[in-house]
Amino acid sequence: MKFTRRGFVKAALAAAAAPYIVPASALGADGTPAPSQRVTIGMIGVGRQGTLANLRTLLSYDDTQILAVCDVDAWRLENARKMADDYYARKARAGAAKGCAAHKDFRDVLARADIDAVMISTPDHWHVPMAVAAAQAGKDISLEKPITLSIAEGRLLSDTVTRYGRVFRTDSEARSLWFFHKAAELVRNGRIGKLHTIRTGVPRGDVAGGSPAPMPVPEELDYEAWLGPAPEAPYTVDRVHPPRDLGRPGWMRVRDYCEGMITNWGTHINDIAQWGHDTERTGPVEVEARGVYPRDGLWNVLIDFEVAYRFADGVQMIYRMDHPYVRFEGTEGWVQANWDKSGLTGEPESILKSPVLPRETVLPLKSEKRDFIDCVKTRGQTIADAEVGHRTTSLCQLGHIAIQVGRKLRYDPAAERFPDDAEANRLLGRFMRSPWRL
């Protein structure tokens, strides 16, 4: 099916919600879950993250069945289809001769009544259009972070997921890492006294560069479909991804498709800041920031930044480019979780050995994909649902907005608006473009 840039999302969002049914998955080997106990999944977007992390993990579960893969790049599509079929053949789980289906159009995946859930691993500019359409089609959703490109998108997504009663998981592994989990539990249970300051960092890595010179579109890529809701732009490899390869894509450094490190790594790290602070369903009341953009080249995301937040309870938060960590500082000590070999540090050291008792706040700990699959079965709430993912992403986006306007901003986290600031408010919905604005 050929996409048309003006009509694709209108059609997708108008799709009728499919009834939830128990799928007739292929029979498994002895000792594996029965067909009625398996969650059937469609993988939408099978590039680097979608294949090497998400597809591989979900294939390994005995209680899931990948029925379809989807991508606008034919090479990636065939690579993922073959990976799924080869895996199930080795496990004697294929059963039906047709194996894993390959679709170029995500709407074909959403139209299938035999698919329970989708894992969306596309470039960021496609996240909300696809996730909203999936919710309306009756599918549960695991969505790669950052889940949105704007705060207005996040509100739309969270409200839609709630309206249609879908299970949603923000696909970040940060809450599954023991050092982040332990740090958040210690802070929530008062081991550092009264929290007053949070410091977070993300790695450097986004750089200037990228050639905007137009190039011929590779024959395997439907570039019009790849652009989707983004502005018209000539194809160049640095705008999209390496052809016939799963290397780091250029789109992660182009603001029409991604906001760069400030949300990319930021939605991992700042999610833990929100979790430990117990503000995962709200946000700050003030934000001030500085940042540096590249002067030349196609790549135009921030290459340096520092953001200062203040929350309603007086807690201050400093977020900057440095290395990936979260540090909580209180009246009786501090703890710092580092995404490296050092793991968890603190002062006094006795804090780190302090057990969390059953009567205290015990935070759940399981892998993000296990959490999603379990909740699809039980219809429970995931550890990082759509509202949590939206608030974490919007925390990062508030810093980016403050950089763009160049001044301290007051923010109302309940209304999700900047009081009496039309310029800043216009940036809340920067990527809410026609034709899919609702």
Secondary structure, DSSP 8 states (H G I E B T S, - for coil): ----TTTHHHHHHT---------------TTS--GGGSEEEEEE--SHHIIIIIIHHHHH-TTEEEEEEE-SBHHHHHHHHHHHHHHHHHTT---STT-SEEESSHHHHHT-TT--EEEE-S-GGGHHHHHHHHHHTT-EEEEESS--SSHHHHHHHHHHHHHHT--EEEE--GGGSHHHHHHHHHHHTTTTSSEEEEEEEEE----S----------TTB-HHHHHTTS------GGGS--TTS-S--GGGG-TTT--THHHHTHHHHHHHHHHHHT-TTS--SEEEEEEE--SSSS--S-SEEEEEEE-TTS-EEEEEEESSEEEEEETTEEEEEESSTT-EEEESGGGGG----TTS-------HHHHHHHHHHHT---TT-HHHHHHHHHHHHHHHHHHHHTS-EE-BTTTTB-TT-HHHHHGGGTT--TTS--
